[in-house]
Amino acid sequence: MDDVGRRQFLTLLGGAVLIAGCAPGGPGSGSGQDSPLSAAFNQAINDLDPHGPSAVDEASLLANRQIYDTLVTRNGTEPAPSLATSWTRPDDKTWVFTLREDVTFHDGSKLTSADVKASLDRLVKSTGPQKPLWAAVDSVEAPDARTVKITTTEPLGAMLVNLTLAFILPAAQMGRSGFFRKPVGSGPFAVESFTPSSQLVLTPVQDYWGGAPTLRGLRLPYIPEASTRMTALQNGEVDVTWIIPPDELQRLRQVSGISVESTPGLNYFLTWFNCGRKPFSDPKVRRALHHALDVKGIVANLYGEAATVMDAPIPSSVFGHAPQQPYAHDPDLAKKELAEAGYADGIRTSMMWFRDTGPLATELAQSFISAWAKVGVVVEPQQIEKAAWIKRLTALDWDIELQVNTVTTADADYTLGRLYTSEANRMGYANKELDAILAQAKSTADQERRKALYGQACEIIWSDAVGVFPASLAATYGVRSTVKNFRPAGNSQPEFRTVSADHA
């Protein structure tokens, strides 16, 4: 453990001891049954506004799923009731939801259709990253306390999938100043304390409508250093952690009292080219950079069993995935294509990423940069802070960028329909044919038709070489044997209501 990681870890641990009121050693280390379970992710929870600028960040969604509820949830790949007991679709542009009667917020107030309407109205009007998902919503009505009616300007086939991200807040409070420092929801856990980018401490809601949590408490600390998290897991200061670096997997499997649990992941690496900036406005250049890479070899060398080489711009576990023909590793062809595009003398460019975007991100970036250098493409590495990366990403102030993305809903519309339209303009790419296909896929309720259309979208994005999509990451968790009923989540957003832990 390096000095910085050790200092950060001890600071977090000390805070947990004070909050839990237990002896030094922290949760999971024999400190008593009143200790909260500690679950450490490698990304920071920056805010608790489920409709705000962090609305699709994995860390924020992890927190939101404990604190708030949605109308609809998922049971495997199928939508299932949550706050809504049932729904109907009277016509292609209308959805009617019937609400549960036994739901209260953490402050004791009763949840009604007015809260749902106010929350959905706020989400529709937001300028955050969820905005494209709700562009087709025309109105939200609450004709009575248990009924919500959503009308769209065109059919919205992804309505139920999107609603799994629409967290409901109390209408009377969500506009209050400082509300999101200690927000009120209707979920299984209530906020006890929150220090942005440090830790979130939650307490169980005993009268939760879905059944009281088993845990005495839940602590979500931010521990970015993988070595620090692995040491904390082994020592018992952390009960559950993820993401696990590939080089730690085999070793962790040999540690007594710890199990490694995996499920197909929804997280994946992508490298976008800024298609609105030369030389990457030329698809021949983008394809040349593909051919310069031995993606299969790079992924196998870095990740082994912890990742799978991708064959589409979305992981194979996502609805709408369609496999494409991999780009052959052919440096000579890459040089030929660069020459045909007018770059026989090579290219000088840059690539940006932030360190904690994913496991071995820097090593992956360096592998790409090294391969591109061999065909005359000199890439300046730019590892920057996340805040600067986000600012430059949204301003299209970059040449090439590397990140980990998550298809949170496991539906192609969340990624393809949200990020790849001309209007979204997330990577300077515009394709009217693709726009039309994505619009059709969004509007149809025929799921087989949606799947076929997203398959066409996968083909266009892949063949136009908008980016390189190297690896889909397995969702792998390290879990102490004292933890029971934990279910790994492919989107890095496990839910803890039914989890129990024996800290005695």
HELIX and SHEET records of a PDB file:
HELIX    1   1 ASP A    3  ALA A   20  1                                  18    
HELIX    2   2 GLU A   58  ILE A   67  1                                  10    
HELIX    3   3 SER A  113  LYS A  125  1                                  13    
HELIX    4   4 LYS A  131  TRP A  134  5                                   4    
HELIX    5   5 MET A  159  LEU A  163  1                                   5    
HELIX    6   6 PHE A  179  ARG A  181  5                                   3    
HELIX    7   7 ALA A  226  ASN A  235  1                                  10    
HELIX    8   8 PRO A  246  ARG A  253  1                                   8    
HELIX    9   9 PRO A  283  HIS A  291  1                                   9    
HELIX   10  10 VAL A  295  TYR A  303  1                                   9    
HELIX   11  11 GLY A  304  ALA A  306  5                                   3    
HELIX   12  12 PRO A  331  GLU A  340  1                                  10    
HELIX   13  13 ARG A  355  THR A  357  5                                   3    
HELIX   14  14 ALA A  361  ALA A  373  1                                  13    
HELIX   15  15 LYS A  386  THR A  394  1                                   9    
HELIX   16  16 ALA A  412  ALA A  412  1                                   1    
HELIX   17  17 ASP A  413  GLY A  417  3                                   5    
HELIX   18  18 ARG A  418  LEU A  419  1                                   2    
HELIX   19  19 LYS A  432  SER A  443  1                                  12    
HELIX   20  20 GLN A  447  SER A  463  1                                  17    
SHEET    1   A10 PHE A 189  THR A 195  0                                        
SHEET    2   A10 GLN A 199  PRO A 204 -1                                        
SHEET    3   A10 LEU A 218  PRO A 221 -1                                        
SHEET    4   A10 LEU A  37  ALA A  40  1                                        
SHEET    5   A10 VAL A 240  THR A 241  1                                        
SHEET    6   A10 ALA A 471  ARG A 480 -1                                        
SHEET    7   A10 ILE A 258  PHE A 273 -1                                        
SHEET    8   A10 ILE A 400  THR A 406 -1                                        
SHEET    9   A10 ILE A 347  TRP A 353  1                                        
SHEET   10   A10 VAL A 377  GLN A 383  1                                        
SHEET    1   B 7 PHE A 189  THR A 195  0                                        
SHEET    2   B 7 GLN A 199  PRO A 204 -1                                        
SHEET    3   B 7 LEU A 218  PRO A 221 -1                                        
SHEET    4   B 7 LEU A  37  ALA A  40  1                                        
SHEET    5   B 7 VAL A 240  THR A 241  1                                        
SHEET    6   B 7 ALA A 471  ARG A 480 -1                                        
SHEET    7   B 7 ALA A 307  VAL A 309 -1                                        
SHEET    1   C 8 PHE A 189  THR A 195  0                                        
SHEET    2   C 8 GLN A 199  PRO A 204 -1                                        
SHEET    3   C 8 LEU A 218  PRO A 221 -1                                        
SHEET    4   C 8 LEU A  37  ALA A  40  1                                        
SHEET    5   C 8 VAL A 240  THR A 241  1                                        
SHEET    6   C 8 ALA A 471  ARG A 480 -1                                        
SHEET    7   C 8 ILE A 258  PHE A 273 -1                                        
SHEET    8   C 8 GLY A 467  VAL A 468 -1                                        
SHEET    1   D 2 VAL A  72  ASN A  75  0                                        
SHEET    2   D 2 GLU A  78  PRO A  81 -1                                        
SHEET    1   E 4 ALA A  84  ASP A  91  0                                        
SHEET    2   E 4 THR A  94  LEU A  99 -1                                        
SHEET    3   E 4 THR A 147  THR A 152 -1                                        
SHEET    4   E 4 VAL A 137  ASP A 144 -1                                        
SHEET    1   F 2 VAL A 483  LYS A 484  0                                        
SHEET    2   F 2 SER A 500  ALA A 501 -1                                        
END                                                                             
